[in-house]
């Protein structure tokens, strides 16, 4: 990154999905793939299936509401102001029954590019299990 970047509230590359609405606050393109920040407004009933990363570290900072993070050995209810750091190779899932908001920081991950790729896919692409598995692996996301 050679110059400062200012992304205001409600701005940033934006992806509005059925379960959440994401704003890219720092693109991995700006940091040579080292960091990515995503502001994520979780819609009521949000659920992210169990998965892990082999390289990426994920940091969840809860801005509003309560987010349930489910690990193999415990479940943590993260509340406003809480930070949960998930290192590589730790299986986790997330749930947000009432809706909420969080900032997710991805170290050594290009989650913003993953969201961009998903936004260009068709419904039939999403139904293709092998394609989805390959795309997820391309971005260091591994499900069961």
C-alpha positions in Angstrom: 0.0 0.0 0.0 1.5 3.3 -1.1 -1.2 5.7 -0.2 -3.8 6.0 2.5 -7.3 4.8 1.9 -10.4 6.1 3.6 -13.6 4.0 3.5 -16.5 5.7 5.3 -19.4 4.2 7.2 -21.7 2.4 4.8 -19.0 2.3 2.1 -16.7 -0.2 0.6 -17.2 -3.0 -1.9 -20.5 -4.4 -0.9 -22.0 -7.9 -1.1 -25.6 -8.4 0.1 -26.4 -12.1 0.5 -29.5 -13.8 2.0 -27.8 -14.3 5.4 -25.5 -11.3 5.7 -24.4 -8.0 4.1 -20.6 -7.5 3.8 -18.6 -4.3 3.2 -15.0 -4.7 2.4 -13.1 -2.2 4.6 -9.6 -3.3 3.6 -9.0 -5.4 0.5 -6.4 -8.0 0.4 -5.2 -6.4 -2.9 -4.0 -3.4 -0.8 -1.9 -5.6 1.5 -0.3 -8.2 -0.9 -2.8 -10.7 0.4 -1.7 -10.3 4.1 -4.8 -8.7 5.5 -8.5 -8.3 4.7 -11.1 -6.5 6.9 -14.8 -7.3 6.3 -17.6 -5.5 8.1 -20.4 -8.0 8.3 -24.0 -7.3 9.1 -25.5 -10.6 10.1 -29.1 -11.0 9.3 -31.4 -12.8 11.9 -30.9 -16.6 11.6 -27.4 -16.3 10.2 -25.5 -19.6 10.2 -22.0 -20.3 8.9 -21.3 -24.0 8.6 -18.4 -25.8 10.3 -15.1 -25.2 8.5 -11.4 -24.5 9.1 -8.5 -22.8 7.3 -5.0 -24.3 6.8 -3.2 -20.9 6.4 -5.6 -18.1 7.4 -6.1 -16.7 10.8 -9.6 -15.2 11.5 -10.3 -12.5 14.1 -13.9 -11.7 14.9 -14.6 -8.4 16.7 -18.3 -8.1 17.6 -19.7 -4.6 17.0 -23.4 -5.3 17.8 -25.4 -8.1 19.1 -24.4 -11.6 20.1 -22.6 -14.2 17.9 -22.3 -17.8 18.8 -19.0 -19.3 17.8 -19.0 -23.1 17.9 -15.8 -25.0 18.3 -15.2 -28.7 18.8 -14.4 -28.3 22.5 -16.7 -25.4 23.4 -19.3 -22.8 22.3 -18.6 -19.1 23.0 -21.3 -16.4 23.0 -19.4 -13.3 21.8 -21.0 -10.0 22.7 -20.4 -6.4 21.7 -16.8 -5.5 22.2 -15.6 -9.1 22.4 -12.8 -10.4 20.2 -12.3 -14.1 19.2 -9.2 -15.1 17.3 -9.3 -18.4 15.4 -5.9 -19.7 14.3 -5.4 -22.1 11.3 -6.6 -25.7 11.7 -9.3 -24.9 14.3 -12.7 -26.1 13.2 -15.4 -23.5 13.8 -19.0 -22.5 12.9 -21.0 -19.4 13.7 -24.6 -18.5 14.4 -26.4 -15.3 15.1 -30.1 -15.8 15.9 -31.1 -12.2 16.4 -28.8 -10.5 13.9 -25.7 -8.5 14.7 -22.6 -6.9 13.3 -19.0 -7.8 13.4 -15.6 -6.9 11.9 -13.8 -9.9 10.6 -10.0 -9.6 10.1 -8.4 -12.2 7.8 -4.7 -12.6 8.1 -3.1 -14.4 5.2 -6.5 -14.7 3.5 -8.2 -13.2 0.6 -11.8 -13.5 1.8 -12.8 -10.4 -0.1 -11.8 -12.1 -3.4 -13.8 -15.1 -2.4 -16.9 -12.9 -1.8 -16.3 -11.2 -5.2 -16.1 -14.6 -6.9 -19.3 -15.8 -5.2 -21.1 -12.6 -6.3 -20.5 -13.6 -10.0 -21.8 -17.1 -9.7 -25.1 -18.5 -10.9 -27.6 -20.5 -8.8 -26.6 -23.6 -10.7 -22.9 -22.9 -9.8 -23.9 -22.9 -6.1 -25.7 -26.2 -6.6 -22.6 -27.9 -7.9 -21.0 -29.4 -4.8 -17.6 -30.2 -6.5 -17.3 -26.6 -7.9 -18.1 -25.1 -4.5 -15.6 -27.3 -2.8 -12.9 -26.3 -5.3 -13.6 -22.6 -5.0 -13.6 -22.8 -1.2 -10.2 -24.6 -1.2 -8.8 -21.9 -3.6 -9.5 -19.5 -0.8 -8.4 -21.7 2.1 -11.9 -22.7 3.3 -12.4 -26.4 4.1 -15.7 -27.9 5.2 -16.3 -31.5 6.3 
